[in-house]
């Protein structure tokens, strides 16, 4: 599999973002350091939002909203290594008024390396207090919910 940029299809219920493993992502043995998967998943969720018209800066500056990870369940199944081309997927399982639950996977050549469930909370950008997701975004997110596992 070749990691190449392609414009993701925002209409697809499962969004996929390519990434490659670099030296900075690995431990001394050339294996991806476990915390780096969190960064891979964060980038994919950010690009998922951007593909739907809501980049992080727009959310913060125009809508006064940021998302913060509240909880995460991660199942590490197999290691990624230096130079691997990875696909990081995002699917929205549930959207509530002030939170959302995503399911994510990291794959190499179709093989599942990691799966995760990530709960994010909507917060006010100024005080980092819980707040409702802006109405237009909430409506759009509700329409994107999927039963993808």
N, C-alpha and C positions, 0 to 999 in steps of 0.2 A: 504494500500500500504506500502511496506517495502522499506526503502531507503537502497539500497545495491549497491556496486560498480559492474558495469559490463562494459565490453569493448564496447563503443559505435560503431555503424556501420558507418564509414565515407562515405559509399556509399549512405546512406539514405539522402534524401533532408532535413529532419528535424532531428537534433541532439538533444539528451536529456541527461541532466546531473543531477544525483540525489543529493540532499542535505537535511540536517535535520536542524530544527530550534533549536538553543541553547539559553541559558539564555542571552548570550552576544548580541544576535540578537533582543532581545525584549525590550519593554518599561516596566514600572512598572506594567502594567496590563497583561503582558505575551503575548502581541500582537507584531508581527514583526514591528520594527521601519521602517518607510518608506524608509529611506536611505539605509537600509540593502539590500533591493531588488536590488539596483544598484550593490552591491558587488556580490550577487548571480548571476546576469546576466553577470558581468565581468568575473567571474570564468568560467561560461559555455562557453562564447566566447573564452576564453583562451584555454579551453580543446577542443573546436571545432577546433581551429587552430592546436593544438598539434596532434589531431587525423588525421589531413591532412598533418602531417610531418613538421609543422612550429611552434615549440614552441617559446615562447616569447624570450628566451635567444638566440636561434639560429637566429631568425630574427634580433635581435639587434647586436649580435657579428659577424655573418657571412655576413649578408646582409645590416647592417647599417641602419635598418628600425625599427621603432616602430609605433604602432597605438595609437591614442588618440581619445577619444570621443569628437565629435564636437557638436552634438545635440542629444537630446533624447526627445521622447514623451512617457509618461507613463500613462496608465489608470489603476488605482487601483480599482478593482472590489469587492474584498472580502478579509478579513484579514487572514493571516496565524498566527498560534499561537505556543507557546512553544511546542516542541517535534514533530511537524508536519513533516511528510516525504514529501518533495516537489520534483517535476521534473521541471527543468528549460530547456526550449527548445531554440534552435538557428536555424534559417534558413537565408541564404543569399538571400536577395531580389534583390540587384543590386550591381555590382562591376564596378566602373569606374577606370580610370587610377591612380588616387591618393586618392580614397575614396571608401567606401563600406557602404551599408545600410543593417542592419540586422533586422529581426523581431524576437521577443522573447516573450515567455509566461512562466508564473509560474503557475503550477497546483498542486492541492492536490487531490488525489484519482480521477483524471480526471476532477475535477472542476476547471474552470479558475479563478485564483485569480488576475492576472495581465497580461496585454499585453503591449508591448512596441515596438517602432521603434527606432533603434539606428544607427546614422550615425557616422562612424569613418573616420579619416583622416590619411593617411600615412605620417610620418614625418621622417626626417633624425635623427638617434640616437645621432649624435654629436651636432647638432645645433637646433634640434626641429623645423626645417623649412619644409614646405610641399615638398614632393618628390613623384615621381612615384613609384608605387608598383613594386618590382623586377619582371622582365619578367616571370620567371618560376612560381612564385606565382600568378601573374596576370592571366596567362593562366589557371591555375588550378582553381582559384576563379571564373573566367568567366564560367567555365564548371559546377560550383556548384550552379549557380543562380537558384532560384526557384520562383514560383509565390505564395508560401505558404503565407497565411495571418495570 
